[in-house]
Amino acid sequence: MALRPTDKFVAQNRKARHDYFIDESLEAGIILEGTEVKSLRQGHASIQEAYAREQDGELWLINAFVPEYQMAGPRFNHEPRRPRKLLVHRKELNKLMGRVKREGVTLVPLSIYFSQRGRAKVEIGLARGKRKEDKREAEKTRDWQRDKARLMRNKGRE
């Protein structure tokens, strides 16, 4: 999946990259109601606790929070945490479900954004859980990279 600089991010799950090893990612469309789109265009959404799963041969985004659109009345608004259907090709879905069953990976949404054409998209990652040691190791390497960059910047000033 190639994100372009023109894609507008609505929500990102930064904690997912800390808690999981992301093996692979793919782009999926999402079926939304009108008030959900308006709320997303305002930049309101949270996918911190969300995940994707297969149900009845379809892929669903579960527990994603899209708040109600304030300008719509209660009669026309949507339910904030309702399951939302994700659109992927059948071949991709079969491949994903095979890996989930075989390897025990999880489908985690990494971001929600609008494509150049104005369509809402979800980036889904195939994730394997990190243990505490893995998280510490990742933090050490990140700190070392930061310190190394700082040293290289300061070396030119001396």
C-alpha positions in Angstrom: 0.0 0.0 0.0 1.4 3.4 -1.0 0.3 6.3 1.0 0.6 9.6 -0.8 1.3 13.0 0.8 -2.1 14.1 -0.4 -3.9 11.5 1.8 -5.5 13.1 4.8 -5.2 11.2 8.0 -8.2 11.2 10.3 -7.0 8.8 13.0 -3.8 6.9 13.6 -3.1 4.0 16.0 0.5 4.8 17.1 0.3 2.5 20.0 -0.2 -0.5 17.6 3.4 -0.1 16.4 4.6 -0.2 20.0 2.5 -3.2 21.1 2.8 -5.3 17.9 5.2 -6.3 15.2 3.5 -5.3 12.0 4.3 -7.9 9.3 2.2 -6.6 6.5 -0.3 -3.9 5.8 -3.1 -3.5 3.3 -5.7 -0.8 2.4 -9.4 -1.5 2.8 -12.4 0.5 2.0 -15.0 1.1 4.7 -18.8 1.4 4.5 -19.9 4.5 6.4 -23.2 6.4 6.9 -23.4 10.1 6.0 -23.0 11.5 9.5 -20.0 9.2 10.0 -18.3 10.7 7.0 -19.0 14.2 8.2 -17.6 13.5 11.6 -14.5 11.9 10.1 -14.0 14.9 7.8 -13.8 17.1 11.0 -11.0 14.8 12.2 -12.8 13.1 15.0 -12.2 9.3 15.4 -10.4 6.9 17.6 -9.1 3.4 16.6 -7.0 2.8 19.7 -9.1 -0.1 20.9 -10.3 -1.3 17.5 -9.6 -4.5 15.7 -10.8 -6.3 12.6 -12.3 -9.8 12.4 -14.0 -12.1 9.9 -17.7 -12.7 10.3 -19.9 -14.6 7.9 -17.3 -14.4 5.1 -16.9 -10.6 5.5 -14.3 -8.4 7.2 -15.6 -6.1 10.0 -14.0 -3.2 11.9 -15.0 -3.6 15.6 -14.9 -1.1 18.4 -13.8 1.9 16.3 -15.1 5.2 17.8 -16.6 7.7 15.4 -18.4 10.3 17.5 -21.9 11.6 16.6 -22.0 14.5 14.2 -23.1 17.5 16.2 -25.0 19.3 13.4 -27.3 16.3 12.8 -30.2 15.7 15.1 -30.6 12.5 17.2 -32.9 11.0 14.6 -30.3 11.1 11.8 -27.2 10.3 13.8 -25.3 7.0 13.9 -24.2 4.8 16.8 -20.6 5.7 17.7 -19.1 2.2 18.2 -21.1 0.2 15.7 -19.3 -2.5 13.7 -18.4 -1.3 10.2 -17.9 -3.4 7.1 -14.5 -3.3 5.4 -14.2 -3.8 1.7 -11.4 -6.1 0.5 -11.1 -8.4 -2.5 -12.1 -12.0 -1.8 -8.6 -13.2 -2.6 -7.1 -10.8 0.0 -9.7 -11.8 2.6 -8.9 -15.5 2.1 -5.2 -14.8 2.4 -5.7 -12.8 5.6 -8.0 -15.3 7.3 -5.5 -18.1 6.4 -2.7 -16.3 8.2 -4.9 -15.4 11.2 -5.9 -19.1 11.6 -2.5 -20.6 10.8 -0.1 -18.1 12.4 -2.2 -16.6 15.1 -1.8 -13.0 14.0 -4.2 -10.2 14.7 -5.8 -7.7 12.3 -5.2 -4.2 13.8 -6.3 -0.9 12.1 -3.2 1.4 11.8 -4.9 4.4 10.4 -8.1 5.9 8.9 -7.6 8.4 6.1 -9.2 9.9 3.0 -7.7 9.0 -0.3 -7.1 11.5 -3.2 -10.5 10.6 -4.5 -12.1 11.5 -1.2 -12.9 7.9 -0.2 -12.5 6.8 3.4 -9.8 4.1 3.7 -8.5 2.0 6.6 -4.9 0.7 6.7 -5.0 -2.7 8.4 -1.9 -4.4 9.7 -1.2 -8.1 10.3 0.2 -7.9 13.8 2.1 -10.3 16.1 2.2 -9.3 19.8 5.4 -8.0 21.3 6.6 -9.2 24.7 8.0 -6.9 27.3 11.6 -7.6 26.4 10.9 -6.7 22.7 9.3 -3.4 23.7 12.4 -2.6 25.9 14.7 -3.5 23.0 12.8 -1.3 20.6 13.0 1.6 23.1 16.7 1.1 23.5 17.4 1.2 19.7 15.1 4.3 19.4 16.9 6.1 22.2 20.3 5.2 20.7 19.2 6.5 17.2 18.1 9.7 18.8 21.4 10.1 20.8 23.4 9.3 17.7 21.6 11.9 15.6 22.1 14.5 18.4 25.9 13.7 18.5 26.2 14.0 14.8 24.4 17.3 14.8 26.6 18.7 17.6 29.8 17.4 16.1 29.6 19.9 13.3 29.3 22.8 15.7 32.5 22.1 17.5 
